């Protein structure tokens, strides 16, 4: 299992979150501020099976708004999940 941490513009949060949910991915949004994108940001936590990482990233890529020249649309971190439990 992998955890995708996606830091994106706050304005893209609803569109991207809904697209991920529609594609069958679970999404948790956490409140965040920071300098990666130098404006309002949203941080999404997306837990995916190893084989679904590329599919989830494609959903993200296809649902982000256009960026200004030289501006990044999102920053993604893909990290392994050693253990996962729901209590």
CNS distance restraints for C-alpha pairs under 8 A (distance, minus, plus):
assign (resid   1 and name CA) (resid  47 and name CA) 7.20 0.50 0.50
assign (resid   1 and name CA) (resid  48 and name CA) 5.84 0.50 0.50
assign (resid   1 and name CA) (resid  49 and name CA) 4.45 0.50 0.50
assign (resid   1 and name CA) (resid  50 and name CA) 5.07 0.50 0.50
assign (resid   1 and name CA) (resid  80 and name CA) 6.26 0.50 0.50
assign (resid   1 and name CA) (resid  81 and name CA) 5.44 0.50 0.50
assign (resid   1 and name CA) (resid  82 and name CA) 7.61 0.50 0.50
assign (resid   2 and name CA) (resid  47 and name CA) 5.95 0.50 0.50
assign (resid   2 and name CA) (resid  48 and name CA) 5.41 0.50 0.50
assign (resid   2 and name CA) (resid  49 and name CA) 6.04 0.50 0.50
assign (resid   2 and name CA) (resid  50 and name CA) 5.86 0.50 0.50
assign (resid   2 and name CA) (resid  53 and name CA) 7.39 0.50 0.50
assign (resid   2 and name CA) (resid  78 and name CA) 6.47 0.50 0.50
assign (resid   2 and name CA) (resid  79 and name CA) 5.56 0.50 0.50
assign (resid   2 and name CA) (resid  80 and name CA) 4.55 0.50 0.50
assign (resid   2 and name CA) (resid  81 and name CA) 5.21 0.50 0.50
assign (resid   3 and name CA) (resid  45 and name CA) 6.73 0.50 0.50
assign (resid   3 and name CA) (resid  46 and name CA) 5.67 0.50 0.50
assign (resid   3 and name CA) (resid  47 and name CA) 4.62 0.50 0.50
assign (resid   3 and name CA) (resid  48 and name CA) 6.29 0.50 0.50
assign (resid   3 and name CA) (resid  77 and name CA) 7.92 0.50 0.50
assign (resid   3 and name CA) (resid  78 and name CA) 5.69 0.50 0.50
assign (resid   3 and name CA) (resid  79 and name CA) 5.27 0.50 0.50
assign (resid   3 and name CA) (resid  80 and name CA) 6.26 0.50 0.50
assign (resid   3 and name CA) (resid  81 and name CA) 6.32 0.50 0.50
assign (resid   4 and name CA) (resid  44 and name CA) 7.84 0.50 0.50
assign (resid   4 and name CA) (resid  45 and name CA) 5.89 0.50 0.50
assign (resid   4 and name CA) (resid  46 and name CA) 5.04 0.50 0.50
assign (resid   4 and name CA) (resid  47 and name CA) 6.36 0.50 0.50
assign (resid   4 and name CA) (resid  48 and name CA) 7.55 0.50 0.50
assign (resid   4 and name CA) (resid  53 and name CA) 7.87 0.50 0.50
assign (resid   4 and name CA) (resid  76 and name CA) 6.61 0.50 0.50
assign (resid   4 and name CA) (resid  77 and name CA) 5.57 0.50 0.50
assign (resid   4 and name CA) (resid  78 and name CA) 4.53 0.50 0.50
assign (resid   4 and name CA) (resid  79 and name CA) 6.50 0.50 0.50
assign (resid   5 and name CA) (resid  43 and name CA) 6.82 0.50 0.50
assign (resid   5 and name CA) (resid  44 and name CA) 5.78 0.50 0.50
assign (resid   5 and name CA) (resid  45 and name CA) 4.91 0.50 0.50
assign (resid   5 and name CA) (resid  46 and name CA) 6.51 0.50 0.50
assign (resid   5 and name CA) (resid  76 and name CA) 5.63 0.50 0.50
assign (resid   5 and name CA) (resid  77 and name CA) 5.02 0.50 0.50
assign (resid   5 and name CA) (resid  78 and name CA) 6.43 0.50 0.50
assign (resid   6 and name CA) (resid  42 and name CA) 7.99 0.50 0.50
assign (resid   6 and name CA) (resid  43 and name CA) 5.53 0.50 0.50
assign (resid   6 and name CA) (resid  44 and name CA) 5.07 0.50 0.50
assign (resid   6 and name CA) (resid  45 and name CA) 6.59 0.50 0.50
assign (resid   6 and name CA) (resid  46 and name CA) 7.90 0.50 0.50
assign (resid   6 and name CA) (resid  74 and name CA) 6.72 0.50 0.50
assign (resid   6 and name CA) (resid  75 and name CA) 5.81 0.50 0.50
assign (resid   6 and name CA) (resid  76 and name CA) 4.53 0.50 0.50
assign (resid   6 and name CA) (resid  77 and name CA) 6.50 0.50 0.50
assign (resid   7 and name CA) (resid  36 and name CA) 7.88 0.50 0.50
assign (resid   7 and name CA) (resid  41 and name CA) 6.51 0.50 0.50
assign (resid   7 and name CA) (resid  42 and name CA) 5.77 0.50 0.50
assign (resid   7 and name CA) (resid  43 and name CA) 4.52 0.50 0.50
assign (resid   7 and name CA) (resid  44 and name CA) 6.54 0.50 0.50
assign (resid   7 and name CA) (resid  74 and name CA) 5.56 0.50 0.50
assign (resid   7 and name CA) (resid  75 and name CA) 5.14 0.50 0.50
assign (resid   7 and name CA) (resid  76 and name CA) 6.36 0.50 0.50
assign (resid   8 and name CA) (resid  12 and name CA) 6.84 0.50 0.50
assign (resid   8 and name CA) (resid  13 and name CA) 7.19 0.50 0.50
assign (resid   8 and name CA) (resid  37 and name CA) 7.49 0.50 0.50
assign (resid   8 and name CA) (resid  41 and name CA) 5.45 0.50 0.50
assign (resid   8 and name CA) (resid  42 and name CA) 5.43 0.50 0.50
assign (resid   8 and name CA) (resid  43 and name CA) 6.45 0.50 0.50
assign (resid   8 and name CA) (resid  73 and name CA) 6.41 0.50 0.50
assign (resid   8 and name CA) (resid  74 and name CA) 4.40 0.50 0.50
assign (resid   8 and name CA) (resid  75 and name CA) 6.53 0.50 0.50
assign (resid   9 and name CA) (resid  13 and name CA) 6.88 0.50 0.50
assign (resid   9 and name CA) (resid  37 and name CA) 7.17 0.50 0.50
assign (resid   9 and name CA) (resid  39 and name CA) 7.12 0.50 0.50
assign (resid   9 and name CA) (resid  40 and name CA) 5.95 0.50 0.50
assign (resid   9 and name CA) (resid  41 and name CA) 4.47 0.50 0.50
assign (resid   9 and name CA) (resid  42 and name CA) 5.99 0.50 0.50
assign (resid   9 and name CA) (resid  73 and name CA) 7.06 0.50 0.50
assign (resid   9 and name CA) (resid  74 and name CA) 6.99 0.50 0.50
assign (resid  10 and name CA) (resid  40 and name CA) 5.31 0.50 0.50
assign (resid  10 and name CA) (resid  41 and name CA) 4.44 0.50 0.50
assign (resid  10 and name CA) (resid  42 and name CA) 4.85 0.50 0.50
assign (resid  11 and name CA) (resid  40 and name CA) 7.91 0.50 0.50
assign (resid  11 and name CA) (resid  41 and name CA) 7.98 0.50 0.50
assign (resid  12 and name CA) (resid  16 and name CA) 6.02 0.50 0.50
assign (resid  12 and name CA) (resid  63 and name CA) 7.80 0.50 0.50
assign (resid  12 and name CA) (resid  64 and name CA) 5.91 0.50 0.50
assign (resid  12 and name CA) (resid  65 and name CA) 6.55 0.50 0.50
assign (resid  13 and name CA) (resid  17 and name CA) 5.83 0.50 0.50
assign (resid  13 and name CA) (resid  42 and name CA) 6.29 0.50 0.50
assign (resid  14 and name CA) (resid  18 and name CA) 6.01 0.50 0.50
assign (resid  15 and name CA) (resid  19 and name CA) 6.18 0.50 0.50
assign (resid  15 and name CA) (resid  63 and name CA) 6.45 0.50 0.50
assign (resid  15 and name CA) (resid  64 and name CA) 7.62 0.50 0.50
assign (resid  16 and name CA) (resid  20 and name CA) 6.17 0.50 0.50
assign (resid  16 and name CA) (resid  59 and name CA) 7.55 0.50 0.50
assign (resid  16 and name CA) (resid  60 and name CA) 6.03 0.50 0.50
assign (resid  16 and name CA) (resid  63 and name CA) 5.41 0.50 0.50
assign (resid  16 and name CA) (resid  64 and name CA) 6.56 0.50 0.50
assign (resid  17 and name CA) (resid  21 and name CA) 6.22 0.50 0.50
assign (resid  17 and name CA) (resid  27 and name CA) 6.63 0.50 0.50
assign (resid  17 and name CA) (resid  44 and name CA) 7.96 0.50 0.50
assign (resid  18 and name CA) (resid  22 and name CA) 6.01 0.50 0.50
assign (resid  19 and name CA) (resid  23 and name CA) 6.18 0.50 0.50
assign (resid  19 and name CA) (resid  59 and name CA) 6.71 0.50 0.50
assign (resid  19 and name CA) (resid  60 and name CA) 7.92 0.50 0.50
assign (resid  19 and name CA) (resid  63 and name CA) 7.12 0.50 0.50
assign (resid  20 and name CA) (resid  24 and name CA) 6.45 0.50 0.50
assign (resid  20 and name CA) (resid  25 and name CA) 5.28 0.50 0.50
assign (resid  20 and name CA) (resid  26 and name CA) 7.23 0.50 0.50
assign (resid  20 and name CA) (resid  27 and name CA) 7.17 0.50 0.50
assign (resid  20 and name CA) (resid  56 and name CA) 7.06 0.50 0.50
assign (resid  20 and name CA) (resid  59 and name CA) 6.36 0.50 0.50
assign (resid  20 and name CA) (resid  60 and name CA) 7.39 0.50 0.50
assign (resid  21 and name CA) (resid  25 and name CA) 5.07 0.50 0.50
assign (resid  21 and name CA) (resid  26 and name CA) 6.04 0.50 0.50
assign (resid  21 and name CA) (resid  27 and name CA) 6.90 0.50 0.50
assign (resid  23 and name CA) (resid  59 and name CA) 7.83 0.50 0.50
assign (resid  25 and name CA) (resid  46 and name CA) 7.00 0.50 0.50
assign (resid  25 and name CA) (resid  47 and name CA) 7.41 0.50 0.50
assign (resid  25 and name CA) (resid  48 and name CA) 7.08 0.50 0.50
assign (resid  25 and name CA) (resid  56 and name CA) 7.48 0.50 0.50
assign (resid  26 and name CA) (resid  46 and name CA) 5.97 0.50 0.50
assign (resid  26 and name CA) (resid  47 and name CA) 6.49 0.50 0.50
assign (resid  27 and name CA) (resid  44 and name CA) 6.42 0.50 0.50
assign (resid  27 and name CA) (resid  45 and name CA) 5.75 0.50 0.50
assign (resid  27 and name CA) (resid  46 and name CA) 4.92 0.50 0.50
assign (resid  27 and name CA) (resid  47 and name CA) 7.34 0.50 0.50
assign (resid  28 and name CA) (resid  44 and name CA) 5.61 0.50 0.50
assign (resid  28 and name CA) (resid  45 and name CA) 5.08 0.50 0.50
assign (resid  28 and name CA) (resid  46 and name CA) 6.65 0.50 0.50
assign (resid  29 and name CA) (resid  42 and name CA) 6.94 0.50 0.50
assign (resid  29 and name CA) (resid  43 and name CA) 5.74 0.50 0.50
assign (resid  29 and name CA) (resid  44 and name CA) 4.54 0.50 0.50
assign (resid  29 and name CA) (resid  45 and name CA) 6.30 0.50 0.50
assign (resid  30 and name CA) (resid  42 and name CA) 6.94 0.50 0.50
assign (resid  30 and name CA) (resid  43 and name CA) 5.54 0.50 0.50
assign (resid  30 and name CA) (resid  44 and name CA) 6.42 0.50 0.50
assign (resid  30 and name CA) (resid  45 and name CA) 7.74 0.50 0.50
assign (resid  31 and name CA) (resid  42 and name CA) 6.40 0.50 0.50
assign (resid  31 and name CA) (resid  43 and name CA) 6.73 0.50 0.50
assign (resid  32 and name CA) (resid  41 and name CA) 6.36 0.50 0.50
assign (resid  32 and name CA) (resid  42 and name CA) 5.94 0.50 0.50
assign (resid  32 and name CA) (resid  43 and name CA) 6.21 0.50 0.50
assign (resid  33 and name CA) (resid  40 and name CA) 6.64 0.50 0.50
assign (resid  33 and name CA) (resid  41 and name CA) 5.94 0.50 0.50
assign (resid  33 and name CA) (resid  42 and name CA) 7.64 0.50 0.50
assign (resid  34 and name CA) (resid  38 and name CA) 6.77 0.50 0.50
assign (resid  34 and name CA) (resid  39 and name CA) 7.68 0.50 0.50
assign (resid  34 and name CA) (resid  40 and name CA) 7.92 0.50 0.50
assign (resid  34 and name CA) (resid  41 and name CA) 7.14 0.50 0.50
assign (resid  35 and name CA) (resid  39 and name CA) 7.23 0.50 0.50
assign (resid  36 and name CA) (resid  75 and name CA) 7.58 0.50 0.50
assign (resid  37 and name CA) (resid  41 and name CA) 7.21 0.50 0.50
assign (resid  37 and name CA) (resid  71 and name CA) 7.78 0.50 0.50
assign (resid  37 and name CA) (resid  72 and name CA) 7.02 0.50 0.50
assign (resid  37 and name CA) (resid  73 and name CA) 8.00 0.50 0.50
assign (resid  37 and name CA) (resid  74 and name CA) 7.63 0.50 0.50
assign (resid  48 and name CA) (resid  52 and name CA) 5.94 0.50 0.50
assign (resid  48 and name CA) (resid  53 and name CA) 6.25 0.50 0.50
assign (resid  48 and name CA) (resid  56 and name CA) 7.75 0.50 0.50
assign (resid  49 and name CA) (resid  53 and name CA) 6.86 0.50 0.50
assign (resid  52 and name CA) (resid  56 and name CA) 6.23 0.50 0.50
assign (resid  53 and name CA) (resid  57 and name CA) 6.22 0.50 0.50
assign (resid  54 and name CA) (resid  58 and name CA) 6.10 0.50 0.50
assign (resid  55 and name CA) (resid  59 and name CA) 6.37 0.50 0.50
assign (resid  56 and name CA) (resid  60 and name CA) 6.37 0.50 0.50
assign (resid  57 and name CA) (resid  61 and name CA) 6.06 0.50 0.50
assign (resid  58 and name CA) (resid  62 and name CA) 5.98 0.50 0.50
assign (resid  59 and name CA) (resid  63 and name CA) 6.24 0.50 0.50
assign (resid  60 and name CA) (resid  64 and name CA) 6.32 0.50 0.50
assign (resid  64 and name CA) (resid  73 and name CA) 6.70 0.50 0.50
assign (resid  65 and name CA) (resid  73 and name CA) 7.36 0.50 0.50
assign (resid  66 and name CA) (resid  73 and name CA) 7.26 0.50 0.50
assign (resid  67 and name CA) (resid  71 and name CA) 5.65 0.50 0.50
assign (resid  67 and name CA) (resid  72 and name CA) 6.42 0.50 0.50
assign (resid  67 and name CA) (resid  73 and name CA) 5.73 0.50 0.50
